[in-house]
Amino acid sequence: MEKCRIVMSGSGGQGVITASVILAEAAVIFEGLIAVQSQAYGPEARGGAARSDVIISDSEIHFPKVTQPNVLVCLTQAAYNKFFPIIRPGGLLLTDTRYVTTERKVDAKQIELPMYNHVMEKIGNPVVLNICMLGALISLRNIVKPESIMKILEERLPANSIQMNRNALELGISLGENVK
């Protein structure tokens, strides 16, 4: 497996850091891969800028920070404006159509998905937007299996929220499959 360097970005409270932790744990615990995850967020607990880096590989990782991601996820316009220039040529840029208006970047594959709108329409609770995004991401890049993500969710979440998160993951996978 080629090293997958991912930056997930958005606003505090959207769950990008939680999603990156779930992805890294799934890669290590259930896929037998090596992963590192780091995070940065603004001084506000909610609403401030949030960024999380994940590197997943089958070989040693020497530096835990991502400088040129081959996958960039932006869930807010501010995150997009700040981070879209750092994407590696040929990389994947995933954005949500409700919150982000993109410019054309010729050296990256840009995928704009109505994740928030679908979450609200099908599930009715924006708290699982991050899991929907994670489903779309693993569908588009085959980083880890959906079952690995679900096993982590089942370990981390209260029983009464597992089905909603499973629905969000499946919704994201479906959105990703539709653009492949």
N, C-alpha and C positions, 0 to 999 in steps of 0.2 A: 504494500500500500504506500502510495506517495503521501508525504506529510500533508495533512489538511490543516491549513491555518485559517481560523475563523475569528471574525470580530462580529459580535452581536451588540447593537447599540440602540438606544431609545431613551425613554424618560424613566426616572426612578418610579417604581410602582408598576411598571409594565411587565416585570418578570424576566427581563433579558438575562440578568445574572443567575436567577434560579434555573432558567432554561439551559444556560451554559454548564452549570454544575451538573444538572441531570444528564446532559449529553456526555460530559467527561466521565461521570460515574458509569454510565451504560457502556461506554467504550472500554473502560478498564475492567469492570467487574464481570460483564457478560460477553464481551467480544474478545477479550484477551489482548487488547491493544494498550499502548502507552499513551497517556494523556496528561496535559497540564492545563490548568485554568487559572486565570487571574482576572481581577476586576478593578474598576475605578468608577466612582460616581461623585456627583456634586455634593455640596454640604447639606442639601435638603434630603431628608429621608425619602420623600415622595415628590416627584415633579422635577427634581434636578436631573442633569445629564447622567446617563449610565452607559458604561462600556464594559464588555467582558470579552476576554481573549481565551480561545481554546485552541490547543494544538493536539492533534490526534495522529498517531503514527504507529508503525509496527517496529520502528527502530528508535534508538536513543534520541531524546530531545535535549539539546544543549542550552537553549535559551527560552525562557517561559513567556516572553512578550512577542506579540505579533506586530511586525512593522509593515509588511505588505501581505494582507490576507488574500487567499485565493477564494474565500467566501466572506462576503460582507452582508450583514443583515441590518437594515435601518428601519426602525419603527416610528420615527418622528422626523419632521423636516429638519430640525436643528441637528440631529444626529447625521442625517444624510448630508447636509451642507458641510459639516465638519469632517466626515470620514470618507465620502465617496472618492476623493482624490488618491487615497492610499491603496485602493484595490489593485492587486497584481494584474498585469495584462493577461487577458484570457480568463479572468476569474468570474465568479458568479456574484451578482448584486441582487439581493432579494429585498423588496420593499412592500409596504402595505399601501394600497391605493387611497385609503381614507386619509392618511396622515402625511403622505409624502408625494410631492410632485417632482418627478425626476427630469434630469437633462439627459440627452443622449450621450453616452460614453462609449465610443466605438470600440475600445479595447477590452470591454467586459460584457458578459452576457447579462442583460438586465431583465429581471422577471418581477413584474408588478402584480401582486395578488390582492384581491379584496378580502383579506383575512379577517379584519375587524367586522366588516359588514356580514360576512358569512357566520362568524361566531355569534353575533347578535341575532341574526335571523334564525339560525338552527339551534343554538344553545341558550341564548338570551342572557349570558353573563360574561362581561368582558374580562373577568379575572383569568380566563383560560386562553386569552389571545397568545400568550407565550407558548403554550403547548401546541396550539394550532400552527404557529410559526415553526416550531420544532418539527412537527409532522411534515410540513411543506419542505423544510430543509432536508430532512433525511430522505424524503421521496425524491428530491431533485439531485442529491449527491450520493445517495447510498452509503452514508457514513457508518451508521449502525442500523441494526434491524429494529423495526417497531416494537417487537416483543421485548427487546432489551430496555427500551425507554419505559414500556409499561411496567416491567418488573421494578424499576427504580421508583416509578410513581406509586406503585402498590406498597413499597417499603416506606416511602416518605409521607404519604398523604393519609388523612383520616378516611376510614372506609366509606363515609357518606359522600365523599367528593371524587372517588375513583371513577365512577361511571361518567361523570361530566368531563373529566380529563381524558378518559378513553375516547369519548365522542369528539373532543377537540383535536386529539391526535389524529384520529381517523379522518376528520374534516380537512386538516392540513395535508395529510397524505393524498387525499382525493384532489385537493386544489393543485398540488404539485404534479400529480399524475396527468391532470388535464392539460398541462402546458408542455409536457415532455414530447 
